[in-house]
Amino acid sequence: MKVPVSWLREYVAVEMPLTELVERLSVASAEVEGIERRGVPDVDGNLGFFRVGRVLEAGKHPNADRLQLCQVDVGEGEPRQIVCGAWNFGPGATVAVALPGAVLANGVKLEAAELRGQLSNGMILAEDEVELGTDHTGIMVLPDEWEPGTPLTDALPLAEDILLVESTGNRPDLMAIYGIAREVAALYDLELSPPPGRDPGVAGDEPVDVRVEDFEGCPRYIGRLFRDVRVGPSPAWLRTRLSDAGMRPISNVVDVTNYVMLALGNPLHAFDLATLKEGRIVVRRAHKGEQLRTLDGELRELEPTDLMIADAARSVALAGIMGGEETEITESTTDVLLEAANFEPYTIFRTSERLRLRTEGSNRWEKGVDPHLAPQAAALATQLIVELAGARWTGKVDVHGDLPARPVVRFRPERADDLVGLETPAEEQHARLRRLGFEVDDGSVSVPTWRARDVTREVDVVEEVARFRLGDVPFTFPLRRAMFGRLTRDQRLRRRVEDILTGLGFSEVYTPSLVEEDPDPGALRLREPITVELAVLRTALLPSLVEAARRNLELGNERIELFEVARVYEPSGGPLPVERLHLAAIMEHGYARAKGVADALAGALKAELRFTAAPHPLLHPARAARTGAGIVGELHPTRLDGEWGVLELDLGLLFEGVREPVVYEDVIGYPVVRQELAFVVDVDVPAGELFAAALAAAAPELREVRFLSDYREPPIPAGKKSIAFSVAFQSPERTLTDEDAAALRVRVIEALERDFGAELRG
Amino acid sequence: MSKNREPATVAAVDAAALEQEALAAVAAASTPAELTALRTRYLGRKSELKQALRNVRDRETGMTLNAVRERLEDAFARREADLDRSELDRALSSDGFDVTLPGEELPVGQLHPTTQVRRIVEDTFLGLGYEIRDDREVETVEYNFDKLAFPPTHSSRSPRDTFFLADDVVLRTETSPSQIHHLEAREPPVYMVSIGRVYRRDAITPTRFPIFHQFEGLAVDRGITLADLKGTLLHVMRALFGDDRRVRFRTHYFPFTEPSIEPDVSCGVCGGTGCRTCKFTGWIELGGAGMVDPRVFENVGVDPEEWSGFAFGCGPERAAQLRFGISEIRPLWSTDLRVLRQF
């Protein structure tokens, strides 16, 4: 909230530098996001150039019909001659004067000047010139009690520093100037003024008909009647207060309710009594099908969970959130029913949520306003309505059920020390709590009512003590004795995957897990996405990477090789999807590159990937492979210009196939025998299966199979192909003889002939 | 540098002087031809040395002169090799080769800045003895809010702030549900960090994106203090941003910690004196933290009188922004290689 410092000063003596106050409030109480400055610059004695003046003479300027020539007493003995363009005053008026040398709110420095041949030795001010308002139709006329020559800052807030305080949800008490003053007083050990507002005498004994049917939603309702109310604009000070605090002045009665809310934190509402059927207030839940047109002009459909303020016939306000259009205060209102109530947070929250209607009032209620605050708020409002609207206060009622007592909480100062890791003498802890309104007993504290929702346990009291000394808390480490840290196998392997891919030249990207459309029609959808592009939880990463590649292509970037490691969300049939960690990559150079990357990954991880041809809607129909962990292939040419290799692997599945630890095989003890073989097979026999069969047939001596060529020209007959590969035979136990090698070779030849009808080429 | 000298008479040979002279001449020879001429002069059949050797009468003089001859031959051989090498190098250098031309273009990719930060965080906490967790992102309301002691009126429970998939299923709004999963699976003491994506229903702006990452730390042990939290966060911030950083705590409110604080790290741009980056406060907000609320302990069956703990959450994107000087969030979700190749 916006906290004008001069308002704060009404309750506590703020004399410290504001930057220091901001720092301490931010650390101990609520973040101050900045200081806003309103009005004329308060530097270099500028405020000294502004005085209260009294107009001694005023008459038409001899050379200009639209100007007045005035003699103004500004307490200097001799009056000053001032030329003025406004006509809303005459001799005797008390006015605000800026002397030559003054810098106005717009930064212009005032000089003595001749206007149409007459010296103007100052300026009579309108409110916009000091940013007290926007009005420039006339000058400000001040109450006559101000003596000429009085510094104008005594009469008007010429300059204001406004703290932008962002309080947390547990501190509704800090959504009030007085609450912040209480915090400042506690922080600096200063005296706090009693809360503002004292009931004037009640001028009558009219009954106020308030019926609370739902004490759960409305624990308290204070109603007060005012007669002969003169609704009109608020005085300048009140309008300035409200606009400095960020609210728009409306009329005196409404402004008073807002002022009290800002000052004390209890939202109020004022009804035009004449519009209330039978002058009655009923607090109840909405009837099914009931409607209400709220102050903002919207027609609201109500639900039986909504708490309503009704009269004898119908709902007239959404309790705590917004008043109704039909019962609002207007210029012709003469009788007012003032509501100073208390509403239960969840009721207000639920309705405000459903209607998507957040107001200054609902914002406070849903955080939990102290029900003991209502009488104080009623008193301040009553005092001001009587004072500012000339009203007679003629009736009152205070309807409530059992109000919560101050919570009493066990508190051990040594427990605070243990939890904070800093010793604070018990006496000092107690003193601090007392300054915050706690009562301290032996072994327990009683919590002030305005903190009753937040402070209910010992640990909450510990926070109250700790927050004042956060800067003193030392830097230590836990005395850890029974835990150690290490990456899990999957975490370690994930890093390996990331490092292999970056080593191969790939750049890692992050793309949103929410997409516009997913290939899986069952993919989970957000109920209320903020944009159509982020609406569905993806079940695959590849479509996002294809988009990323397309984007790079459009940008003219070269060597496009991208990968991402992220979760996908597979519909499970249950409420929660199955989340799997995937790796996807996209790269130039088509299938061969993608297969190479997959092979490199498998090789580096010591994982086995077996490839089988399998179509996939994203992929080229003939260049699409499936492995136990996912797909590898070439992107379908309709998806993106060029030949793009892609892969998407489930890392969990990939890692299941990782052989750990690696067991060393002796490869240096005995020589290797290398041979080359070529077989003619049907073209649809996958070479990978030939290799696998060869390895199986000559295990364990067949160490390695290397592909050499795939030849399909004459003399190879049509429908056939020749697959050539080299084999390396090696035994860890002995030197293989020529006979051994020949026998192994025969095993390979026989197996391939048997399984694939493969024919050895001569 | 050919000096002509009369051949010395045998009798006059001074072996040491001769050697000195010859070595100096060899060292000064700058072409193979010069070297050949010198070889003839000093080691040729008519050379002073050879003549002297032929006239040697006693064994001692013979040994001395032979030693001189061997050393001179060595010197000639070395010098010859040097001159050959120089000649070869001259030939090799004649093609005007430009060493400043770019080398062969080898592909080197790079980890995303968020991953780089993730690894720093992981390594830092591994060093402190923490485990790393990666939990589900689609959560139940029970784990995302209820068990973390969110009051029913907390604004995060609103579909305005949080993405709902069903009445009781949300995209997690913070990594804190990991605290519950971990404490349900393990008896204290526990030290863990959870890193992953989280989701908030924020409008997309230059500085906000509804999907971002968090790392969440949790330490539960006997005698854990707020001071331990402060020390731990200082250590992490220094690992991320440098050893000159300072850390301060501001009071705050989170449903699942009490006391709650927000840690600030001193601004690295101005060093704490105030600038645009830190909005003239000298401090930069980095997340939320606090002592684990007893209600959370009760929700997972841990006795808050016996155990205490701290928890904190920070944003790797924010850390990456500060570390790499990225003022907006957009580059971190960019797939443009011109952006990515900078990191």
Interface residues (C-beta under 8 A of the other chain):
Chain A: S26 V27 A28 S29 A30 E31 E33 G34 T168 G169 N170 R171 P345 Y346 F349 E353 R356 E366 K367 G368 D418 L419 V420 G421 L422 R457 V459 D460 V462 E463 A466 R467 L470 G471 V473 P474 F475 T476 F477 P478 L479 R480 R481 A482 M483 F484 G485 R486 L487 T488 Q491 R495 E498 L501 T502 G503 L504 G505 F506 S507 E508 V509 Y510 T511 P512 S513 L514 L524 R525 L526 R527 E528 P529 I530 T531 L534 L537 E547 A548 R551 N552 L555 N557 R559 I560 E561 L562 F563 A566 R567 Y569 P575 L576 P577 E579 L581
Chain B: E105 L106 P107 V108 G109 Q110 L111 H112 T114 T115 R119 E122 F125 L126 G127 L128 G129 Y130 E131 I132 D134 R136 E137 V138 E139 T140 P152 T153 H154 S155 S158 P159 R160 F163 F164 L165 A166 D168 V169 L171 P189 V190 Y191 G196 R197 Y199 R201 D202 A203 I204 F209 P210 I211 A219 D221 G223 I224 T225 L226 A227 D228 K230 G231 T232 L234 H235 V247 R248 F249 R250 T251 H252 Y253 E258 P259 S260 I261 E262 K279 M291 D293 P294 P304 S308 L332 W333 T335 D336 L337 R338 L340 R341
